[in-house]
Amino acid sequence: MPDNYLPEVRNQYEALPYPARDPEDDHKRLVLTWLEDLPMINHYCFAGKQSFRNGFRALVAGGGTGDATIFLAEQLRALKADDAQVVHLDMSEASMAIARRRAEIRGLTNISWVHDSLLNLPARAAELGRFDYINCSGVLHHLADPDLGLKALLSVLKTGGAKPGQQHGAIGLMVYASLGRLGVYQMQTLMRMVNDRPGEAPLDIPRKIANTRDLLASLPPTNWFMRGEDLHHDHKLGDAGIYDLLLHSQDRAYTVGELYDWLGGHGLFLNFSDVQRGRAPYLPHMVLGHKPPAMAPALRKLPPRQQHEMAELMIGNLITHSLYLTQNAACTAPYGDAQYIPFFYHEPLTGELAAQVFGSNRGQPFVLRHQHSGVSLTVNPGRYGPQLLRLIDGQKSFGEIFDAFRAAWQGKAAAPDNAALFADFAECYETLNALERLLLRHPDASR
């Protein structure tokens, strides 16, 4: 194995595979991962045009006990993408054994297994080939040189080609967020002081975990970790979680600005999407609530990076950054193209229900309180928003929706054209899309 990580890191994941999973649970439930939803990948990484057939290949780099691998493989099987393949790569034999057993229980045959470090990807590029999509969740921040890890991923990412329709690959990345983990890093420092005493023999893993449990039970409520304990769950889920959160030997985190500097320096476009909340935590107007300050409209006009950096400081509870890395902004499905099909996602939302919510104040701005994400903001539904939402069924394109709207037009003036309807509906779309509740796909892509 390369030297770009501490030996303790590999030993940790052999002794305590993470996340802790019982393969037998796969008889009764499928663990979902946010970034690996194929409709999300299609919308943000392939301009809504990816069919996931024609030899689609995904790499899960640092796949651990298999959550992302299993979820991707199950979705591809459900699409009947028979020639699609998922490659699971991890340096921990113990973790991979759990992932393989989970796949065996599910009868998944579209997964290949590679026991290795992602840092060896450049040397194995000829053997492994290139990938349309790479998942790397919770891995790069445990490397001594995360940038070397990123370069290794880029070495096996598909780079497109000269033929029409050939696409660049994309990466789904998760790294820790430093502002929301302030208390975590104070606890890590504290536990190193408790467990690593000069002149004494090193403690084994069980003893370190026991010491951590004892201390957590006695900390005062003024401790920064205790103040923000509701942000963290791993330490409540067993030994592997405690060790990974509070005892990890190599762990760093990033602010939004640091990610822009690092990842943007490689020419990558960043599209953030927090679990269950989408882009909302990165947008000041969605963070500041339904009674925002007078400056809110001006903040909304700032460049995306500035908005994202400000929102992270405002919200304070981002403990991870989940994002897609693509070649450019054109990899995101475009709003304003009548060919595209809008569809609701991530919760059982229908056009009728959405129309009722967005029409609750008779066409005037209303307060949207979104229970699943905790977002509360004032939204202007436009003149026609509720009527257009009612026509969204996941089958009709925007062009067909607009035609149906005009067919029922009863106004004295001429019915609005597509450009006017796109402009009127923009705030409805932007709000629901920022929450990942309304996505787009091209008609050529798989449903």
C-alpha positions in Angstrom: 0.0 0.0 0.0 1.2 3.6 -0.6 2.5 5.7 2.2 -0.2 8.4 1.8 -2.1 7.4 5.0 -1.1 6.3 8.5 -0.9 2.6 9.2 -3.3 3.2 12.0 -6.0 4.2 9.5 -5.9 0.8 7.7 -5.7 -1.0 11.1 -8.8 0.9 12.2 -10.9 -0.2 9.3 -9.7 -3.8 9.6 -10.6 -3.9 13.3 -13.8 -1.7 13.0 -15.3 -1.9 9.5 -17.2 1.3 8.8 -20.0 2.1 8.6 -21.0 -0.8 10.8 -23.3 -3.1 8.8 -24.9 -6.5 9.4 -25.2 -8.1 6.0 -28.3 -10.0 7.1 -30.2 -6.7 7.2 -30.0 -6.7 3.4 -32.7 -9.4 3.5 -35.2 -6.7 4.6 -33.9 -3.2 3.7 -31.9 -1.3 1.1 -29.6 1.5 2.5 -30.0 4.6 0.3 -27.1 7.0 -0.3 -27.9 10.6 -1.4 -25.3 11.3 -4.1 -25.9 7.9 -5.8 -29.5 8.4 -6.7 -29.3 7.8 -10.5 -31.8 10.6 -11.3 -29.6 13.0 -9.3 -26.5 11.8 -11.1 -28.2 12.2 -14.4 -29.5 15.7 -13.7 -26.2 17.2 -12.3 -23.6 15.2 -14.1 -24.9 14.3 -17.5 -27.3 17.1 -18.4 -30.2 14.7 -17.9 -29.1 12.6 -21.0 -27.5 9.6 -19.3 -29.3 6.3 -20.0 -27.0 4.3 -17.7 -26.8 1.7 -20.4 -24.2 1.3 -23.2 -21.5 0.1 -20.8 -22.0 2.6 -18.0 -19.2 2.1 -15.4 -19.1 3.3 -11.8 -16.2 3.2 -9.4 -16.8 3.3 -5.6 -13.4 4.4 -4.3 -13.0 3.6 -0.7 -16.3 1.7 -0.7 -16.1 0.4 2.9 -18.9 -1.9 3.9 -20.8 -1.3 0.7 -23.6 1.2 1.0 -23.0 3.2 -2.2 -21.9 0.1 -4.1 -25.0 -1.9 -3.2 -27.3 1.1 -3.9 -25.8 1.8 -7.3 -25.8 -1.9 -8.3 -29.5 -2.3 -7.3 -30.6 0.7 -9.3 -28.7 -0.4 -12.4 -30.2 -3.8 -12.1 -33.7 -2.3 -11.8 -33.0 -0.3 -15.0 -32.1 -3.6 -16.7 -28.8 -2.0 -17.6 -27.3 -5.4 -18.1 -23.9 -4.2 -19.4 -23.4 -1.7 -16.6 -20.7 -2.4 -14.0 -19.9 -1.2 -10.5 -16.3 -1.6 -9.2 -15.9 -1.6 -5.4 -12.4 -0.7 -4.3 -11.2 -0.6 -0.7 -8.0 -1.3 1.3 -9.8 -3.0 4.1 -10.4 -6.8 3.7 -12.8 -6.8 6.6 -14.9 -4.1 5.2 -14.9 -5.6 1.7 -16.0 -9.0 3.1 -19.1 -7.4 4.5 -19.9 -5.6 1.3 -19.4 -8.8 -0.7 -21.7 -10.7 1.6 -24.4 -8.0 1.2 -24.1 -8.3 -2.6 -24.3 -12.1 -2.4 -27.5 -11.9 -0.3 -29.1 -9.6 -2.9 -27.9 -11.7 -5.8 -26.1 -8.8 -7.4 -23.7 -9.9 -10.2 -22.9 -6.5 -11.6 -20.1 -5.7 -9.1 -16.4 -6.2 -9.4 -14.2 -6.3 -6.3 -10.7 -4.7 -6.0 -8.7 -4.9 -2.7 -6.4 -2.0 -3.0 -5.9 1.7 -2.1 -7.3 4.3 -4.4 -3.8 5.8 -4.5 -2.8 2.9 -6.7 -5.5 3.8 -9.4 -3.0 5.5 -11.8 -0.8 2.3 -11.8 -3.9 0.2 -12.5 -5.6 2.5 -15.0 -4.9 0.2 -18.0 -6.4 -2.8 -16.1 -9.4 -1.1 -14.6 -10.2 1.3 -17.5 -12.1 4.6 -17.1 -15.3 5.3 -15.4 -18.4 7.4 -16.1 -19.0 8.1 -12.4 -16.8 7.8 -9.4 -18.1 7.9 -5.8 -15.6 8.8 -3.1 -17.4 9.5 0.1 -15.5 10.1 3.4 -12.1 9.1 2.0 -10.0 11.9 0.8 -10.0 13.7 4.1 -8.3 10.7 5.7 -5.3 10.9 3.4 -2.0 12.6 4.3 -2.2 14.3 0.9 -5.9 14.6 -0.2 -4.9 16.2 -3.5 -2.8 13.2 -4.5 -6.0 11.1 -3.9 -8.0 13.4 -6.1 -5.5 13.2 -8.8 -5.7 9.4 -8.6 -9.4 9.5 -9.1 -9.1 11.9 -12.1 -6.6 9.5 -13.7 -9.4 6.9 -14.2 -12.3 9.3 -14.9 -13.7 9.3 -18.4 -12.6 12.4 -20.4 -15.2 12.3 -23.2 -14.2 12.0 -26.9 -14.5 13.3 -30.3 -17.7 11.5 -31.3 -21.1 13.2 -30.8 -22.7 12.3 -27.5 -19.5 11.1 -25.8 -19.5 12.6 -22.3 -17.0 13.4 -19.6 -17.2 11.5 -16.3 -18.2 12.9 -13.0 -17.3 12.5 -9.3 -19.7 12.3 -6.3 -17.6 13.5 -3.4 -18.1 13.8 0.4 -15.6 15.4 2.7 -15.9 16.8 6.2 -17.0 20.4 6.8 -14.9 22.2 9.4 -17.3 24.7 10.8 -19.9 22.1 11.8 -17.3 19.8 13.3 -15.7 22.3 15.6 -16.7 20.3 18.7 -15.5 17.0 17.1 -12.0 18.3 16.6 -11.9 19.6 20.2 -12.9 16.1 21.3 -10.3 14.4 19.1 -7.6 16.6 20.7 -8.9 15.9 24.1 -9.0 12.1 23.5 -5.4 12.1 22.2 -4.3 13.8 25.4 -6.2 11.2 27.5 -5.2 8.2 25.5 -1.6 9.0 24.3 0.4 9.8 27.5 4.1 10.2 27.2 6.1 7.4 28.7 3.2 5.0 28.9 2.5 2.0 26.6 0.0 2.7 23.8 -3.5 1.8 24.5 -5.4 -0.7 22.4 -8.6 0.2 20.5 -11.0 -1.2 23.1 -9.4 0.8 25.9 -9.5 4.0 23.8 -13.2 3.5 23.1 -13.9 2.7 26.8 -12.2 6.0 27.8 -14.2 7.9 25.3 -17.4 6.5 26.5 -16.6 7.3 30.1 -15.6 10.9 29.3 -18.7 11.5 27.1 -20.9 10.4 30.0 -19.4 13.1 32.3 -18.8 16.1 30.0 -20.5 19.3 31.1 -23.2 20.8 28.8 -20.9 23.8 28.1 -18.5 21.5 26.2 -18.6 22.4 22.5 -19.2 18.9 21.4 -22.1 18.5 23.8 -23.5 21.8 22.7 -23.7 20.5 19.1 -24.2 16.8 19.8 -27.4 16.8 17.9 -25.4 17.3 14.7 -23.6 14.0 15.2 -24.8 10.4 15.4 -21.9 8.1 14.8 -20.9 8.0 18.5 -24.3 6.6 19.3 -24.1 3.8 16.8 -21.4 1.5 18.3 -17.7 1.2 18.6 -16.9 1.8 14.9 -18.8 5.1 15.0 -17.2 6.3 18.1 -13.7 5.6 16.8 -14.3 7.1 13.4 -15.8 10.3 14.8 -13.7 11.0 17.9 -10.6 8.8 17.8 -9.5 8.9 14.1 -5.8 9.2 13.7 -5.9 11.2 10.4 -8.8 13.5 9.8 -9.2 17.0 8.3 -12.1 19.1 7.1 -12.8 22.0 4.7 -14.7 25.2 4.4 -16.6 26.0 1.2 -13.9 28.5 0.2 -11.2 25.9 0.6 -13.1 23.5 -1.6 -13.5 26.1 -4.3 -9.7 26.8 -4.2 -8.7 23.1 -4.2 -11.2 21.5 -6.5 -11.6 24.5 -8.8 -7.9 24.6 -9.1 -8.2 21.3 -11.0 -10.7 22.9 -13.4 -13.7 21.2 -11.8 -17.2 22.6 -11.5 -18.8 22.2 -8.0 -22.4 21.4 -7.4 -23.3 21.1 -3.7 -26.1 18.9 -2.5 -26.5 18.3 1.2 -28.3 15.1 2.3 -32.1 15.8 2.4 -31.6 19.5 2.0 -30.0 19.8 -1.4 -28.5 23.2 -2.2 -30.6 25.0 0.4 -27.9 25.2 3.1 -25.6 26.9 0.6 -28.0 29.7 -0.4 -28.4 32.7 1.9 -32.0 33.4 0.8 -33.0 29.9 1.9 -31.0 29.9 5.1 -32.3 33.3 6.4 -35.9 32.1 6.6 -39.2 33.7 5.7 -38.4 37.0 7.4 -35.0 37.8 5.9 -33.0 41.0 6.4 -33.3 43.9 3.9 -29.9 42.9 2.4 -31.2 39.4 1.3 -32.1 40.4 -2.4 -28.6 41.9 -2.8 -27.0 38.8 -1.4 -28.9 36.7 -3.9 -27.2 38.5 -6.8 -23.7 37.7 -5.6 -21.6 35.1 -7.5 -22.4 31.5 -6.4 -19.1 31.1 -4.5 -19.7 34.1 -2.3 -23.3 33.0 -1.6 -22.1 29.5 -0.7 -19.4 30.7 1.6 -21.8 33.1 3.3 -24.5 30.5 3.7 -22.1 28.1 5.4 -21.2 30.7 8.0 -24.9 31.6 8.5 -26.3 28.1 8.9 -23.5 26.7 11.0 -24.7 23.0 11.0 -23.0 21.6 7.9 -20.8 18.8 9.1 -20.1 17.4 5.7 -19.9 18.7 2.2 -21.5 16.5 -0.5 -21.1 17.6 -4.0 -20.8 16.6 -7.7 -17.6 17.5 -9.6 -18.1 17.9 -13.3 -16.3 19.4 -16.3 -18.5 22.6 -16.3 -21.9 24.0 -15.6 -23.3 22.6 -18.8 -23.3 19.1 -17.2 -26.3 20.2 -15.2 -29.7 19.7 -16.9 -30.7 23.1 -18.3 -33.8 24.9 -17.1 -35.4 26.7 -20.1 -35.3 23.9 -22.7 -38.8 22.8 -23.6 -37.6 19.3 -24.5 -36.8 18.4 -20.9 -39.2 16.5 -18.6 -39.6 17.8 -15.1 -40.3 15.2 -12.4 -40.8 15.2 -8.6 -38.3 13.3 -6.5 -37.2 12.3 -3.0 -40.7 12.4 -1.5 -44.2 11.4 -2.6 -45.0 14.8 -4.2 -47.7 15.1 -6.9 -48.5 17.9 -9.2 -51.8 18.3 -7.5 -50.3 18.6 -4.0 -47.6 21.0 -5.2 -50.2 23.1 -6.9 -52.2 23.3 -3.6 -49.1 24.4 -1.7 -47.8 27.0 -4.2 -51.4 28.3 -4.7 -52.2 28.5 -1.1 -52.1 32.4 -1.1 -54.0 32.9 -4.4 -51.0 33.7 -6.5 -49.3 36.0 -3.9 -46.0 35.2 -2.2 -46.4 32.6 0.5 -44.3 31.0 3.2 -43.1 27.5 2.2 -42.3 25.4 5.3 -40.6 22.3 4.1 -40.7 19.7 6.9 -38.1 17.2 5.5 -35.4 19.8 5.1 -36.3 22.3 7.8 -36.3 25.1 5.2 -38.7 28.0 5.6 -38.8 30.8 3.1 -41.1 33.2 1.2 -41.7 32.1 -2.4 -43.3 34.0 -5.2 -45.2 31.4 -7.2 -45.7 33.6 -10.2 -49.0 34.1 -12.1 -49.1 30.6 -13.5 -46.9 28.5 -11.1 -49.7 26.5 -9.4 -51.3 25.7 -12.8 -48.1 24.5 -14.3 -47.1 22.4 -11.2 -50.5 20.7 -11.5 -49.5 19.5 -15.0 -46.2 17.9 -14.0 -46.5 14.1 -14.0 -43.0 12.9 -14.8 -44.1 12.1 -18.4 -44.8 15.4 -20.1 -42.0 17.7 -21.3 -42.1 21.4 -20.5 -43.2 22.0 -24.1 -46.1 19.6 -23.6 -47.0 21.1 -20.3 -47.0 24.6 -21.8 -49.1 23.4 -24.7 -51.6 21.8 -22.3 -51.7 25.1 -20.3 -52.4 27.1 -23.4 -55.1 24.7 -24.5 -57.0 25.6 -21.4 -56.3 29.3 -21.7 -59.4 31.5 -21.1 -57.8 35.0 -20.9 -58.7 37.8 -23.2 -55.1 38.4 -24.2 -53.0 36.0 -26.1 -51.7 33.0 -24.1 -48.1 33.4 -22.9 -45.4 31.8 -25.1 -42.8 29.4 -23.8 -40.3 32.1 -22.8 -42.8 33.9 -20.7 -43.9 30.7 -19.0 -40.3 29.7 -18.2 -39.7 33.1 -16.7 -42.9 33.0 -14.7 -42.2 29.5 -13.4 -38.6 30.1 -12.6 -38.9 30.8 -8.8 -41.1 27.7 -8.4 -38.6 25.6 -10.2 -35.5 27.1 -8.5 -37.0 26.6 -5.0 -38.0 22.9 -5.6 -34.9 22.1 -7.5 -32.7 23.6 -4.8 -34.4 21.2 -2.4 -33.8 18.3 -4.9 -37.6 17.8 -5.1 -37.9 18.7 -8.8 -35.3 17.4 -11.3 -35.1 17.2 -15.1 -34.3 14.5 -17.6 -34.0 14.6 -21.4 -36.5 12.4 -23.3 -33.6 10.2 -24.6 -32.6 9.2 -21.1 -34.0 6.2 -19.1 -37.0 6.9 -16.9 
